[in-house]
Amino acid sequence: MFDFFATAAAGRLDDKASEAKKSAKKGRSSERGRGMRALFGIFPLLSIPIIIYNLLAFSRSPDDPDAQMVEGVAVPLSDVPHMHAFLNTPIWKIPMVSDGTFWAISRGDILIILGLTFLFMEVLKSTSTGASTIFNHAVSMLLFIFALVEFLLFKNFSTSVFFILSVMCLLDVLAGVVVTIVSARRDFAVGEGFGR
């Protein structure tokens, strides 16, 4: 009988030791997670479609055969950016319910949908009032300036798709600042209400 109680007591001690190890391990992983969350909070997600566009634009040369075709019509390269035909060429055709119609999805459409998704996520991120949010707004402003300079100066960036991505960057900055100010004002008002 005594052996039974001794074994049970030893088992409880082992359980407490393993719980202590788990909590110590969890504390270390949460410290690493905190750093990654701060980095994620600073990094503007709209830079992903901008980077993808940059990779596509700088990998395209003026000698590409599809750069001369715009909507099936041959156009001199001096009249159109090299990226125009590349972005507007349909890559998927999805049949629709109405007779004989197709929904043509181009590379530009995919980039815009990706940008809209990231814009939504950026607005959600801007509801926090931490220091990383302020850095995010600053980096987002730099991203917008970078995109605007590219749009104005480089031939491959003067397309509607890149203009829309640049406008999304501007809206990210404006919406982020407004949402952060409103959230901070609400937090400040709630804090004042409890202090009385």
Secondary structure in CASP SS format (residue, H / E / C, confidence):
PFRMAT SS
TARGET T0000
AUTHOR 0000-0000-0000
METHOD secondary structure of the structure
MODEL  1
M C 1.00
F H 1.00
D H 1.00
F H 1.00
F H 1.00
A H 1.00
T H 1.00
A H 1.00
A H 1.00
A H 1.00
G H 1.00
R H 1.00
L H 1.00
D H 1.00
D H 1.00
K H 1.00
A H 1.00
S H 1.00
E H 1.00
A H 1.00
K H 1.00
K H 1.00
S H 1.00
A H 1.00
K H 1.00
K H 1.00
G H 1.00
R H 1.00
S H 1.00
S H 1.00
E H 1.00
R H 1.00
G H 1.00
R H 1.00
G H 1.00
M H 1.00
R H 1.00
A H 1.00
L H 1.00
F H 1.00
G H 1.00
I H 1.00
F C 1.00
P C 1.00
L C 1.00
L C 1.00
S H 1.00
I H 1.00
P H 1.00
I H 1.00
I H 1.00
I H 1.00
Y H 1.00
N H 1.00
L H 1.00
L H 1.00
A H 1.00
F H 1.00
S H 1.00
R C 1.00
S C 1.00
P C 1.00
D C 1.00
D C 1.00
P H 1.00
D H 1.00
A H 1.00
Q H 1.00
M E 1.00
V E 1.00
E C 1.00
G C 1.00
V E 1.00
A E 1.00
V C 1.00
P C 1.00
L H 1.00
S H 1.00
D H 1.00
V C 1.00
P C 1.00
H H 1.00
M H 1.00
H H 1.00
A H 1.00
F H 1.00
L H 1.00
N H 1.00
T C 1.00
P E 1.00
I E 1.00
W E 1.00
K E 1.00
I E 1.00
P E 1.00
M C 1.00
V C 1.00
S C 1.00
D C 1.00
G C 1.00
T C 1.00
F E 1.00
W E 1.00
A E 1.00
I E 1.00
S E 1.00
R H 1.00
G H 1.00
D H 1.00
I H 1.00
L H 1.00
I H 1.00
I H 1.00
L H 1.00
G H 1.00
L H 1.00
T H 1.00
F H 1.00
L H 1.00
F H 1.00
M H 1.00
E H 1.00
V H 1.00
L H 1.00
K H 1.00
S C 1.00
T C 1.00
S C 1.00
T C 1.00
G C 1.00
A H 1.00
S H 1.00
T H 1.00
I H 1.00
F H 1.00
N H 1.00
H H 1.00
A H 1.00
V H 1.00
S H 1.00
M H 1.00
L H 1.00
L H 1.00
F H 1.00
I H 1.00
F H 1.00
A H 1.00
L H 1.00
V H 1.00
E H 1.00
F H 1.00
L H 1.00
L H 1.00
F C 1.00
K H 1.00
N H 1.00
F H 1.00
S C 1.00
T C 1.00
S H 1.00
V H 1.00
F H 1.00
F H 1.00
I H 1.00
L H 1.00
S H 1.00
V H 1.00
M H 1.00
C H 1.00
L H 1.00
L H 1.00
D H 1.00
V H 1.00
L H 1.00
A H 1.00
G H 1.00
V H 1.00
V H 1.00
V H 1.00
T H 1.00
I H 1.00
V H 1.00
S H 1.00
A H 1.00
R H 1.00
R H 1.00
D H 1.00
F H 1.00
A H 1.00
V H 1.00
G H 1.00
E H 1.00
G H 1.00
F H 1.00
G H 1.00
R C 1.00
END
